């Protein structure tokens, strides 16, 4: 890669999570070790963000998400682009195309599996030829899940001489609100799936993000309201499993099926013990189902989109971000029946406070920690960054990865 002016450009710096991340990067990278700039569509908004954040000397770059020439000029100046411009299915195509063509490394926080698959099909060969490393899902979806499984499997191999062929992740605690950007991505995905039978089939396929020559045939378990004997509590479906599980399975495929061709993975949300836990599990399951059904019907979708749900640019207050947190437990079982458990925690609300820190450190890892000989292509957080990113997240982002006694 030719020498470029910047290590990182934050594209979409004035988005809700982009603003949080810009402030975080100002705190983390003020020593000049990483040269970075901010970019987006509006010069005026970028200048205001720069002034409000105290970034007096930071360079500002303007480029519309649909303007290929402007994005090409931007990518010519940086080694890495961090993008927060979503829904990515509406605004992300051109930037991924340009990065793949120009040997510019890229990471984002999308949770849109249908768009990721489309990008892989269109641009993976190009990225492999140019050397560009593309890494989607570098926020709460799906870094804690992908790296949590990676961490547990590494220790299972060390302790038992084999990896786990089953891992169950349980959301023990999660406190934080959703932003309008996340809701907009969900609404767009439902719109795309309406009337598109092939897309609906893809969205049901747990291996939809794996290379086409993957060897996986085992049927994955569909999580429903149930009592978890291992955890001793009631559980409900976890909405982020839809993207997290697919990323984990892609990591398995990209690592040469290191988790095994019969690997099973599922996620669920713990709702509590006894009758109250059971009632909460049912309510969570019904509520999630009701929301998805409502979004599938145009009149109801309009009402939810325009009256009820938060709009793009809206999200949790700074106080809510600071008071938020998450606590995830991973229980692994080996083919011989040995069990191993780890816990992954974060000290801010998962969707925004923690996501901003995870995404920033993923970008820094891409810029500084990956050997130059590493091939281009569409990677996952675990397969490209793995332990290097875990080290950054535990040192600088308030995350913990710890084994627990069973």
Secondary structure, 3 states (H helix, E strand, C coil): CCCCCEEEEEECCCCHHHHHHHHHHHHHCCCCCCCEEEEECCHHHHHHHHHHHCCCCCCEEECCCCCHHHHHHHHCCEEEEEECCCCHHHHCHHHHHHHHHHCCEEEECCCCHHHHHHHHHHHHHHHHHHCCEEECCCECCEHHHHHHHHHHHHHHHHHHCCCEEEEEEEEEEEECCCCHHHHHHHHHHHHHHCCCHHHHHHHHCCCCCCCCCCCCCCCCCCCCCEEECCCCEEEEECCCHHHHHHHHHHHHHHCCCCCCCCCEEEEEEEEECHHHHHHHHHHHHHHHHHHHHHHHCHHHHHHHHHHHCCCCCCCCCHHHHHHCEEEEEEEEEECCCCEEEEEEEECCCHHHHHHHHHHHHHHHHHHHCCCCCCCCEEECHHHHCHHHHHHHHHHHCCEEEEEECC
